[in-house]
Amino acid sequence: MLIGNNPYTFLTRAVNVVQNPALPVGTLIEEIPCDIGRSYEGYKRGGLIEGAEKLRKEVMAAVIWLFGMPVFRMFGDKICELALKIPMNIDYSNAKEGNDAIKNSVEFLRDGIKSDTNLDTSELKNVSQKIIKNLKNISVDDAVKRISFAKKATSISALVLNCVAMGVILPKFNQKLTRDKLKKINKSKQYHKFDDFETFKSKLANDKVNNPVSFKGLFSKTIENVKNYGLSGFVTYNVENNNVFRLCATDIPMTTGRVVTSRNKYEGFENFFMDAASMYFYNFCASHVQKALRKKFNIPNINPANVEKIMNSSVDDIKSVIDKINCIPEGSKEKLKYLFEEDFANELYKQATYGKYGKINRFVKNSDINSIDESIITFLKQVRENCCGENGSLDTQKLANYAKKVNMSNSKYLAFGLATAIFGLAILVPKLTFWITRKITGRNEFTGIADYSDLDKKNKNKNVNKN
C-alpha cells in the first residue's frame, strides 16, 4: 500500500485540531462567544455592574474549567515523581478494556521488555535514572499498584481542587469585587438604588436569613457503570481521557457551589438554571447535531485525515481493499490489519486516536479501535456502492468527488453543531433564564444586588392568607 506524501488540506488539519479531545480548541470556540453573549445580556438588564460581574464570572470560570485540572494534575505528577520515584507520564489503563499501558511501561523501564516490538517508547526516554533504579528494586506488580494509586490520587485531587475553585472561591471573589465597586459608586453618589451600602448589606443579610437558598432534591446522583474499573479507577480514567467527563464532573459541583454561595434565592435559581441548561450545550449539543445530520444524509463518521490518507493510495490498492471487506474474520480485533498493510493500518489508528495508538505509555480502549474499524469499513462500503461500476472497476473521478463530499459534509456538520451550541449558550439560555426571573419576580434587574425583601414579604403574607 502506497502512503501518499501529499500534506493534508487546511480544512482537514483544522477539523482535526477542533476535534482533538486533548486540546481545548472546540470548547474555546463555544466559550468565547458564550462569554460575550452572557455579559451583554447581563449589561442590558443590570448595566455595567451586572455586565462586568457576568464577564468576570464567565472568563475566570472558563480559565479554570479548561486549564485548571490539567495544571493541578501536572503538579501532582511532579510531586509523585520526586517523592515516590515512580514514572507518571503513563495513561491510567485497564487491561480488560484495552492495552495495559502501565504494566507495559514498567516492564520496559525496569527490564527493557516490550510486549510488542513495534511499540513506540519515545515518550519514556526522559524518565530519570533514579526512577528506573527504584523500579528495579521492586516487583512489576508493586510498581503497577503504586503508579495506579498515585494516578488515582492526583486525578481525584485535581478534580476536587477544580470544583472548589469554580464552585466556591471564584464566586466569592467575584461577589467581593462587585461589593467593592458598589461601595465606590455609593461614595461618589452615582448609584442610588440603596441609601448606602450598609443598608443594602443589612437588607441582603436579612433576606438570606429569612429566605435561605434551598435546592434540595434538585440534583440526583447519576450512577455510572464502574464494574470494570471500580469507582476511583473509573474517575481516574475519565479525568485523563474523557473530555466530556472532565467538564461535566466539574460542572455539577461548580453549579452546586454557585447556588450555595448565591446572594439570594433568585440569584441561586438563575445560577442553577443557567448552568444546568448550559451543560447540554457545552458537552453534548454539537455531537448530537452532527450525529443527526450524518444519519439523515448517510455520511460516515470518519476522521478526515484518514479519508485523505486512503485517497493518496494507488487505485489498485484501494480496489484490493474494497474486495477484502467481506473477508474479515468474525470477532477479529484491529480489523484494518486484514484490509491494509500493517504499517498503513497502524498509521490510520494513530491518526484516529490523535497519536496515542502504538505508544507503550498511552491507553487506547478496545471499543475505540472497534469504532475506528467500523467508520473506515463503512466508508469503504460506500465507496464500493457509489464509485464502482457493474464490472467492479473503480471510477477515480467519482472516488475523488465522494471523498471530498464526505470530508466537506463532516466539516459542515461540525460547524453547524458548534454554531447551534453557541446560539444556545450565548443567547437562548441567558434570555430564557432572565425571562423566567421576570415572570417569578415581576422585575427586570440584576438579581445579585437586588433587594427582594418586599417581594418575599408579600409572598409570605399571601401564603398566610391562603392558609
Kinemage of the C-alpha trace (Angstrom):
@kinemage 1
@onewidth
@group {chain A} dominant
@subgroup {mainchain}
@vectorlist {calphas} color= white
{ca met a 1} P 0.000 0.000 0.000
{ca leu a 2} L 1.427 3.345 -1.011
{ca ile a 3} L 1.209 6.084 1.562
{ca gly a 4} L 0.910 9.427 -0.173
{ca asn a 5} L 3.364 12.204 0.641
{ca asn a 6} L 0.865 14.991 -0.021
{ca pro a 7} L 0.219 17.165 3.040
{ca tyr a 8} L -3.253 17.224 4.500
{ca thr a 9} L -5.506 20.019 3.332
{ca phe a 10} L -6.009 23.042 5.552
{ca leu a 11} L -9.618 22.008 6.206
{ca thr a 12} L -8.586 18.549 7.389
{ca arg a 13} L -5.904 19.949 9.697
{ca ala a 14} L -8.371 22.470 11.129
{ca val a 15} L -11.063 19.846 11.767
{ca asn a 16} L -8.549 17.559 13.475
{ca val a 17} L -7.414 20.360 15.780
{ca val a 18} L -11.001 21.223 16.728
{ca gln a 19} L -11.969 17.590 17.317
{ca asn a 20} L -8.834 16.556 19.219
{ca pro a 21} L -10.043 15.701 22.764
{ca ala a 22} L -6.646 16.586 24.216
{ca leu a 23} L -6.977 20.199 23.035
{ca pro a 24} L -9.472 22.796 24.300
{ca val a 25} L -9.955 24.411 20.868
{ca gly a 26} L -13.503 23.153 20.298
{ca thr a 27} L -14.621 24.288 23.732
{ca leu a 28} L -12.912 27.673 23.293
{ca ile a 29} L -14.821 28.198 20.044
{ca glu a 30} L -18.017 27.833 22.077
{ca glu a 31} L -16.723 29.626 25.168
{ca ile a 32} L -15.651 32.975 23.710
{ca pro a 33} L -18.993 33.962 22.094
{ca cys a 34} L -20.776 32.478 25.119
{ca asp a 35} L -18.878 34.802 27.478
{ca ile a 36} L -19.569 37.805 25.274
{ca gly a 37} L -23.258 36.943 24.814
{ca arg a 38} L -23.958 36.390 28.503
{ca ser a 39} L -22.079 39.501 29.539
{ca tyr a 40} L -24.052 41.552 27.016
{ca glu a 41} L -27.364 40.128 28.253
{ca gly a 42} L -26.317 41.000 31.800
{ca tyr a 43} L -25.348 44.509 30.718
{ca lys a 44} L -28.730 45.043 29.057
{ca arg a 45} L -30.507 44.065 32.264
{ca gly a 46} L -28.315 45.399 35.062
{ca gly a 47} L -25.981 47.870 33.404
{ca leu a 48} L -22.230 47.941 33.898
{ca ile a 49} L -22.414 46.341 37.348
{ca glu a 50} L -24.065 43.134 36.125
{ca gly a 51} L -22.281 43.123 32.764
{ca ala a 52} L -18.877 43.361 34.437
{ca glu a 53} L -19.685 40.687 37.016
{ca lys a 54} L -21.023 38.332 34.333
{ca leu a 55} L -17.914 38.855 32.190
{ca arg a 56} L -15.565 38.215 35.127
{ca lys a 57} L -17.567 35.174 36.140
{ca glu a 58} L -17.505 33.601 32.678
{ca val a 59} L -13.866 34.377 31.882
{ca met a 60} L -12.459 33.270 35.245
{ca ala a 61} L -14.591 30.125 35.245
{ca ala a 62} L -13.555 29.319 31.661
{ca val a 63} L -9.863 29.525 32.517
{ca ile a 64} L -10.224 27.160 35.489
{ca trp a 65} L -12.743 24.954 33.666
{ca leu a 66} L -10.470 24.398 30.681
{ca phe a 67} L -6.986 24.502 32.184
{ca gly a 68} L -7.310 24.016 35.943
{ca met a 69} L -7.472 20.236 36.061
{ca pro a 70} L -4.511 19.611 33.705
{ca val a 71} L -2.386 22.075 35.701
{ca phe a 72} L -3.375 20.538 39.058
{ca arg a 73} L -2.600 17.071 37.693
{ca met a 74} L 0.743 18.236 36.316
{ca phe a 75} L 1.841 19.473 39.752
{ca gly a 76} L 0.559 16.254 41.340
{ca asp a 77} L 2.518 14.162 38.851
{ca lys a 78} L 5.722 16.092 39.538
{ca ile a 79} L 5.311 15.621 43.283
{ca cys a 80} L 4.773 11.869 42.863
{ca glu a 81} L 7.809 11.532 40.607
{ca leu a 82} L 10.039 13.342 43.108
{ca ala a 83} L 8.672 11.880 46.334
{ca leu a 84} L 7.741 8.328 45.295
{ca lys a 85} L 10.260 7.914 42.452
{ca ile a 86} L 7.720 6.462 40.032
{ca pro a 87} L 7.024 7.436 36.390
{ca met a 88} L 3.787 9.394 35.895
{ca asn a 89} L 3.862 10.089 32.149
{ca ile a 90} L 1.716 6.986 31.633
{ca asp a 91} L -2.022 6.774 30.995
{ca tyr a 92} L -4.188 5.130 33.602
{ca ser a 93} L -5.187 1.843 31.973
{ca asn a 94} L -7.320 -1.243 32.374
{ca ala a 95} L -6.170 -4.393 30.585
{ca lys a 96} L -9.787 -5.627 30.394
{ca glu a 97} L -10.735 -2.642 28.267
{ca gly a 98} L -7.623 -2.118 26.140
{ca asn a 99} L -3.818 -2.230 26.227
{ca asp a 100} L -2.086 -2.467 29.634
{ca ala a 101} L -0.109 0.780 29.369
{ca ile a 102} L 1.105 0.883 32.986
{ca lys a 103} L 2.417 -2.684 33.120
{ca asn a 104} L 3.960 -2.487 29.644
{ca ser a 105} L 5.738 0.761 30.526
{ca val a 106} L 7.037 -0.590 33.860
{ca glu a 107} L 8.386 -3.749 32.203
{ca phe a 108} L 10.160 -1.669 29.579
{ca leu a 109} L 11.691 0.807 32.057
{ca arg a 110} L 12.618 -1.926 34.542
{ca asp a 111} L 13.848 -4.733 32.307
{ca gly a 112} L 13.844 -3.394 28.739
{ca ile a 113} L 10.987 -5.751 27.812
{ca lys a 114} L 8.392 -4.755 25.215
{ca ser a 115} L 5.239 -6.855 24.815
{ca asp a 116} L 5.110 -5.654 21.203
{ca thr a 117} L 8.354 -4.855 19.409
{ca asn a 118} L 6.573 -2.174 17.358
{ca leu a 119} L 5.541 -0.116 20.393
{ca asp a 120} L 6.831 3.459 20.465
{ca thr a 121} L 8.789 4.177 23.678
{ca ser a 122} L 9.946 7.697 22.806
{ca glu a 123} L 7.798 9.414 25.462
{ca leu a 124} L 9.613 7.481 28.211
{ca lys a 125} L 13.133 8.457 27.158
{ca asn a 126} L 13.304 11.301 29.696
{ca val a 127} L 12.446 9.159 32.740
{ca ser a 128} L 15.194 9.772 35.304
{ca gln a 129} L 17.707 7.134 36.341
{ca lys a 130} L 16.537 7.483 39.956
{ca ile a 131} L 13.054 6.353 38.939
{ca ile a 132} L 14.397 3.486 36.827
{ca lys a 133} L 16.643 2.371 39.702
{ca asn a 134} L 13.686 2.447 42.086
{ca leu a 135} L 11.619 0.324 39.681
{ca lys a 136} L 14.386 -2.282 39.556
{ca asn a 137} L 14.239 -2.612 43.342
{ca ile a 138} L 10.546 -3.538 43.436
{ca ser a 139} L 8.449 -6.094 41.598
{ca val a 140} L 6.450 -5.237 38.489
{ca asp a 141} L 3.173 -5.804 40.365
{ca asp a 142} L 4.205 -3.456 43.188
{ca ala a 143} L 5.249 -0.780 40.722
{ca val a 144} L 1.946 -1.079 38.854
{ca lys a 145} L -0.006 -0.747 42.128
{ca arg a 146} L 1.970 2.312 43.219
{ca ile a 147} L 1.585 4.075 39.881
{ca ser a 148} L -2.132 3.233 39.697
{ca phe a 149} L -2.713 4.542 43.226
{ca ala a 150} L -0.711 7.706 42.556
{ca lys a 151} L -2.624 8.425 39.358
{ca lys a 152} L -5.921 7.954 41.189
{ca ala a 153} L -4.783 10.309 43.940
{ca thr a 154} L -3.594 13.047 41.571
{ca ser a 155} L -6.615 12.840 39.262
{ca ile a 156} L -9.223 12.851 42.028
{ca ser a 157} L -7.370 15.616 43.930
{ca ala a 158} L -7.232 17.706 40.744
{ca leu a 159} L -10.952 17.197 40.253
{ca val a 160} L -11.741 18.272 43.829
{ca leu a 161} L -9.467 21.346 43.654
{ca asn a 162} L -11.010 22.354 40.345
{ca cys a 163} L -14.521 22.058 41.764
{ca val a 164} L -13.675 24.086 44.890
{ca ala a 165} L -12.062 26.811 42.786
{ca met a 166} L -15.010 27.103 40.416
{ca gly a 167} L -17.838 26.476 42.868
{ca val a 168} L -16.703 28.474 45.909
{ca ile a 169} L -13.535 30.552 45.524
{ca leu a 170} L -14.319 32.265 42.209
{ca pro a 171} L -17.969 33.140 43.040
{ca lys a 172} L -16.962 34.592 46.412
{ca phe a 173} L -14.099 36.555 44.872
{ca asn a 174} L -16.325 37.882 42.081
{ca gln a 175} L -19.011 38.950 44.544
{ca lys a 176} L -16.375 40.789 46.583
{ca leu a 177} L -15.312 42.737 43.505
{ca thr a 178} L -18.944 43.752 42.929
{ca arg a 179} L -19.342 44.818 46.580
{ca asp a 180} L -16.183 46.898 46.349
{ca lys a 181} L -17.438 48.523 43.167
{ca leu a 182} L -20.795 49.319 44.767
{ca lys a 183} L -19.066 50.904 47.763
{ca lys a 184} L -17.076 53.110 45.433
{ca ile a 185} L -20.189 54.076 43.494
{ca asn a 186} L -22.140 54.842 46.661
{ca lys a 187} L -19.379 57.061 47.972
{ca ser a 188} L -19.404 59.090 44.764
{ca lys a 189} L -23.233 59.337 44.870
{ca gln a 190} L -23.524 57.798 41.412
{ca tyr a 191} L -25.637 54.848 42.462
{ca his a 192} L -28.877 55.437 44.369
{ca lys a 193} L -30.574 52.062 44.448
{ca phe a 194} L -29.990 51.978 48.232
{ca asp a 195} L -29.451 54.782 50.709
{ca asp a 196} L -25.986 53.435 51.391
{ca phe a 197} L -24.104 50.168 51.025
{ca glu a 198} L -24.534 49.248 54.678
{ca thr a 199} L -28.317 49.430 54.248
{ca phe a 200} L -28.074 47.234 51.188
{ca lys a 201} L -25.849 44.761 53.055
{ca ser a 202} L -28.208 44.721 56.051
{ca lys a 203} L -31.243 44.095 53.864
{ca leu a 204} L -29.394 41.391 51.966
{ca ala a 205} L -28.346 39.689 55.211
{ca asn a 206} L -31.944 39.708 56.479
{ca asp a 207} L -33.143 38.384 53.139
{ca lys a 208} L -30.720 35.460 53.317
{ca val a 209} L -31.702 34.665 56.914
{ca asn a 210} L -35.424 34.805 56.264
{ca asn a 211} L -35.262 33.198 52.835
{ca pro a 212} L -32.324 30.794 52.766
{ca val a 213} L -31.386 29.276 49.454
{ca ser a 214} L -32.666 25.746 49.300
{ca phe a 215} L -32.498 23.496 46.300
{ca lys a 216} L -32.577 20.116 47.998
{ca gly a 217} L -33.593 17.383 45.666
{ca leu a 218} L -32.717 19.285 42.505
{ca phe a 219} L -29.612 17.191 41.975
{ca ser a 220} L -29.984 13.464 41.693
{ca lys a 221} L -26.935 11.217 41.663
{ca thr a 222} L -26.052 9.630 38.369
{ca ile a 223} L -24.769 6.093 38.965
{ca glu a 224} L -22.175 5.097 36.372
{ca asn a 225} L -21.230 1.586 35.423
{ca val a 226} L -17.898 1.148 37.228
{ca lys a 227} L -17.776 -2.642 37.144
{ca asn a 228} L -14.578 -2.853 35.119
{ca tyr a 229} L -12.716 -0.031 36.856
{ca gly a 230} L -14.032 0.471 40.375
{ca leu a 231} L -15.192 3.964 41.300
{ca ser a 232} L -11.735 5.502 41.778
{ca gly a 233} L -10.405 3.840 38.640
{ca phe a 234} L -13.422 4.956 36.636
{ca val a 235} L -12.942 8.562 37.753
{ca thr a 236} L -9.182 8.457 37.120
{ca tyr a 237} L -9.511 7.033 33.617
{ca asn a 238} L -12.156 9.572 32.617
{ca val a 239} L -10.291 12.531 34.136
{ca glu a 240} L -7.333 11.594 31.925
{ca asn a 241} L -9.111 10.509 28.764
{ca asn a 242} L -12.702 11.759 28.607
{ca asn a 243} L -13.062 15.472 27.939
{ca val a 244} L -16.855 15.405 28.396
{ca phe a 245} L -16.481 13.675 31.767
{ca arg a 246} L -13.903 16.230 32.913
{ca leu a 247} L -16.198 19.113 32.049
{ca cys a 248} L -19.367 17.502 33.447
{ca ala a 249} L -17.612 16.382 36.626
{ca thr a 250} L -16.580 19.985 37.162
{ca asp a 251} L -19.935 21.439 36.083
{ca ile a 252} L -22.064 19.642 38.664
{ca pro a 253} L -20.148 20.668 41.826
{ca met a 254} L -19.458 24.091 40.290
{ca thr a 255} L -23.192 24.665 39.861
{ca thr a 256} L -23.841 23.431 43.390
{ca gly a 257} L -21.208 25.811 44.747
{ca arg a 258} L -22.580 28.760 42.810
{ca val a 259} L -26.091 28.070 44.102
{ca val a 260} L -24.941 27.747 47.717
{ca thr a 261} L -22.868 30.952 47.517
{ca ser a 262} L -25.641 32.942 45.816
{ca arg a 263} L -26.620 36.201 47.497
{ca asn a 264} L -30.348 35.436 47.431
{ca lys a 265} L -32.610 32.639 46.259
{ca tyr a 266} L -33.444 34.314 42.955
{ca glu a 267} L -29.803 34.567 42.022
{ca gly a 268} L -29.463 30.973 43.206
{ca phe a 269} L -32.221 29.932 40.816
{ca glu a 270} L -30.554 31.785 37.928
{ca asn a 271} L -27.188 30.162 38.653
{ca phe a 272} L -28.777 26.717 38.823
{ca phe a 273} L -30.935 27.041 35.725
{ca met a 274} L -28.304 28.708 33.548
{ca asp a 275} L -25.515 26.283 34.479
{ca ala a 276} L -27.728 23.186 34.261
{ca ala a 277} L -29.075 24.176 30.846
{ca ser a 278} L -25.579 25.055 29.660
{ca met a 279} L -24.241 21.585 30.458
{ca tyr a 280} L -26.127 20.164 27.490
{ca phe a 281} L -24.998 22.846 25.049
{ca tyr a 282} L -21.361 22.690 26.213
{ca asn a 283} L -20.939 18.928 26.292
{ca phe a 284} L -23.490 17.217 24.050
{ca cys a 285} L -25.271 19.579 21.668
{ca ala a 286} L -22.623 19.761 18.916
{ca ser a 287} L -22.112 15.982 18.809
{ca his a 288} L -25.876 15.306 18.804
{ca val a 289} L -26.374 17.705 15.888
{ca gln a 290} L -23.535 16.098 13.931
{ca lys a 291} L -24.842 12.596 14.594
{ca ala a 292} L -28.347 13.541 13.463
{ca leu a 293} L -27.078 15.144 10.250
{ca arg a 294} L -24.823 12.191 9.428
{ca lys a 295} L -27.728 9.813 9.891
{ca lys a 296} L -30.053 11.909 7.729
{ca phe a 297} L -27.591 12.276 4.843
{ca asn a 298} L -25.876 8.866 5.243
{ca ile a 299} L -22.363 10.222 5.821
{ca pro a 300} L -19.884 8.050 7.792
{ca asn a 301} L -18.246 9.486 10.911
{ca ile a 302} L -14.651 9.102 9.762
{ca asn a 303} L -11.531 11.082 10.617
{ca pro a 304} L -10.886 13.416 7.636
{ca ala a 305} L -7.136 12.718 7.663
{ca asn a 306} L -7.855 9.013 7.268
{ca val a 307} L -10.014 9.756 4.222
{ca glu a 308} L -7.160 11.696 2.644
{ca lys a 309} L -4.604 9.052 3.599
{ca ile a 310} L -6.663 6.338 1.910
{ca met a 311} L -7.251 8.540 -1.142
{ca asn a 312} L -3.499 9.041 -1.545
{ca ser a 313} L -3.113 5.302 -2.095
{ca ser a 314} L -2.912 3.763 -5.525
{ca val a 315} L -6.176 2.891 -7.283
{ca asp a 316} L -5.207 -0.794 -7.398
{ca asp a 317} L -4.613 -0.874 -3.663
{ca ile a 318} L -7.931 0.807 -2.905
{ca lys a 319} L -9.712 -1.661 -5.187
{ca ser a 320} L -7.931 -4.546 -3.469
{ca val a 321} L -9.022 -3.316 -0.041
{ca ile a 322} L -12.648 -2.955 -1.167
{ca asp a 323} L -12.609 -6.556 -2.397
{ca lys a 324} L -11.469 -7.765 1.045
{ca ile a 325} L -14.239 -6.115 3.074
{ca asn a 326} L -16.400 -9.240 3.267
{ca cys a 327} L -13.453 -11.486 4.107
{ca ile a 328} L -12.668 -10.151 7.592
{ca pro a 329} L -12.934 -12.966 10.196
{ca glu a 330} L -15.835 -12.615 12.641
{ca gly a 331} L -14.875 -11.227 16.044
{ca ser a 332} L -11.396 -10.182 14.942
{ca lys a 333} L -9.637 -7.242 16.596
{ca glu a 334} L -7.949 -4.440 14.669
{ca lys a 335} L -9.848 -5.311 11.507
{ca leu a 336} L -7.980 -2.757 9.431
{ca lys a 337} L -4.934 -5.014 9.540
{ca tyr a 338} L -6.891 -7.577 7.491
{ca leu a 339} L -7.548 -4.923 4.847
{ca phe a 340} L -4.369 -2.845 4.710
{ca glu a 341} L -0.681 -3.482 5.136
{ca glu a 342} L 0.174 -3.384 8.842
{ca asp a 343} L 2.202 -0.156 8.724
{ca phe a 344} L -0.575 1.614 6.856
{ca ala a 345} L -3.235 0.302 9.257
{ca asn a 346} L -1.129 1.487 12.201
{ca glu a 347} L -0.990 4.965 10.659
{ca leu a 348} L -4.782 5.022 10.356
{ca tyr a 349} L -5.166 4.040 14.016
{ca lys a 350} L -2.609 6.639 15.124
{ca gln a 351} L -4.377 9.376 13.198
{ca ala a 352} L -7.818 8.483 14.558
{ca thr a 353} L -6.526 8.334 18.175
{ca tyr a 354} L -4.566 11.577 17.769
{ca gly a 355} L -1.200 9.881 18.178
{ca lys a 356} L -1.949 7.608 21.139
{ca tyr a 357} L -2.129 4.271 19.316
{ca gly a 358} L 1.125 2.329 19.327
{ca lys a 359} L 2.753 4.259 22.189
{ca ile a 360} L 3.718 1.997 25.066
{ca asn a 361} L 2.634 4.526 27.722
{ca arg a 362} L -0.727 5.501 26.169
{ca phe a 363} L -4.024 3.700 26.710
{ca val a 364} L -6.452 3.049 23.866
{ca lys a 365} L -9.727 1.275 24.575
{ca asn a 366} L -10.752 -1.715 22.502
{ca ser a 367} L -14.097 -0.008 21.901
{ca asp a 368} L -12.282 2.971 20.336
{ca ile a 369} L -10.438 0.640 17.964
{ca asn a 370} L -13.737 -1.008 17.040
{ca ser a 371} L -15.270 2.406 16.302
{ca ile a 372} L -12.342 3.301 14.032
{ca asp a 373} L -12.669 -0.033 12.235
{ca glu a 374} L -16.388 0.424 11.663
{ca ser a 375} L -16.040 4.016 10.455
{ca ile a 376} L -13.435 3.124 7.809
{ca ile a 377} L -15.205 -0.075 6.742
{ca thr a 378} L -18.465 1.889 6.351
{ca phe a 379} L -16.616 4.466 4.242
{ca leu a 380} L -15.116 1.744 2.019
{ca lys a 381} L -18.505 0.078 1.564
{ca gln a 382} L -19.989 3.385 0.452
{ca val a 383} L -17.069 3.870 -1.943
{ca arg a 384} L -17.928 0.471 -3.422
{ca glu a 385} L -21.585 1.440 -3.781
{ca asn a 386} L -21.028 4.922 -5.185
{ca cys a 387} L -17.781 4.704 -7.132
{ca cys a 388} L -17.548 1.192 -8.603
{ca gly a 389} L -19.149 0.112 -11.871
{ca glu a 390} L -21.087 -3.095 -12.536
{ca asn a 391} L -17.894 -4.796 -13.677
{ca gly a 392} L -16.159 -3.875 -10.412
{ca ser a 393} L -13.996 -1.125 -11.906
{ca leu a 394} L -13.269 1.900 -9.723
{ca asp a 395} L -14.097 5.319 -11.157
{ca thr a 396} L -11.298 7.565 -9.886
{ca gln a 397} L -13.217 10.792 -10.520
{ca lys a 398} L -16.243 9.560 -8.591
{ca leu a 399} L -13.911 8.378 -5.845
{ca ala a 400} L -12.267 11.799 -5.531
{ca asn a 401} L -15.642 13.554 -5.548
{ca tyr a 402} L -17.097 11.210 -2.945
{ca ala a 403} L -14.124 11.551 -0.601
{ca lys a 404} L -14.371 15.335 -0.888
{ca lys a 405} L -18.115 15.150 -0.220
{ca val a 406} L -17.590 13.088 2.965
{ca asn a 407} L -14.972 15.446 4.395
{ca met a 408} L -16.845 18.602 3.400
{ca ser a 409} L -20.083 17.248 4.858
{ca asn a 410} L -18.493 16.309 8.182
{ca ser a 411} L -16.822 19.742 8.327
{ca lys a 412} L -20.171 21.468 7.739
{ca tyr a 413} L -21.855 19.303 10.366
{ca leu a 414} L -19.124 20.193 12.862
{ca ala a 415} L -19.551 23.908 12.122
{ca phe a 416} L -23.348 23.688 12.364
{ca gly a 417} L -23.122 21.737 15.618
{ca leu a 418} L -20.791 24.336 17.149
{ca ala a 419} L -22.993 27.179 15.885
{ca thr a 420} L -26.063 25.574 17.466
{ca ala a 421} L -24.244 25.163 20.773
{ca ile a 422} L -23.037 28.779 20.655
{ca phe a 423} L -26.579 30.031 19.996
{ca gly a 424} L -27.839 28.054 22.974
{ca leu a 425} L -25.054 29.201 25.292
{ca ala a 426} L -24.750 32.848 24.292
{ca ile a 427} L -28.368 33.763 23.505
{ca leu a 428} L -31.037 31.174 24.281
{ca val a 429} L -30.017 30.143 27.818
{ca pro a 430} L -29.393 33.647 29.262
{ca lys a 431} L -32.531 35.104 27.645
{ca leu a 432} L -34.671 32.230 28.899
{ca thr a 433} L -33.158 32.457 32.387
{ca phe a 434} L -33.802 36.196 32.667
{ca trp a 435} L -37.329 35.769 31.260
{ca ile a 436} L -38.176 33.192 33.929
{ca thr a 437} L -36.809 35.508 36.639
{ca arg a 438} L -39.019 38.345 35.353
{ca lys a 439} L -42.052 36.073 35.476
{ca ile a 440} L -41.256 34.994 39.041
{ca thr a 441} L -40.329 38.402 40.480
{ca gly a 442} L -42.165 40.784 38.174
{ca arg a 443} L -38.934 42.775 37.925
{ca asn a 444} L -36.080 43.017 35.458
{ca glu a 445} L -32.917 43.760 37.428
{ca phe a 446} L -29.612 42.250 38.487
{ca thr a 447} L -30.588 39.560 40.998
{ca gly a 448} L -27.182 39.641 42.688
{ca ile a 449} L -27.673 43.130 44.149
{ca ala a 450} L -31.469 43.495 44.098
{ca asp a 451} L -33.472 43.814 47.332
{ca tyr a 452} L -36.340 41.299 47.284
{ca ser a 453} L -37.437 41.737 50.883
{ca asp a 454} L -40.733 43.412 49.853
{ca leu a 455} L -41.490 40.678 47.329
{ca asp a 456} L -40.732 37.883 49.779
{ca lys a 457} L -42.840 39.594 52.460
{ca lys a 458} L -45.731 39.889 50.003
{ca asn a 459} L -45.440 36.204 49.039
{ca lys a 460} L -45.252 35.210 52.695
{ca asn a 461} L -48.423 37.152 53.526
{ca lys a 462} L -50.170 35.644 50.523
{ca asn a 463} L -49.354 32.136 51.759
{ca val a 464} L -50.571 33.014 55.258
{ca asn a 465} L -53.884 34.289 53.889
{ca lys a 466} L -54.352 31.113 51.835
{ca asn a 467} L -53.908 29.000 54.964
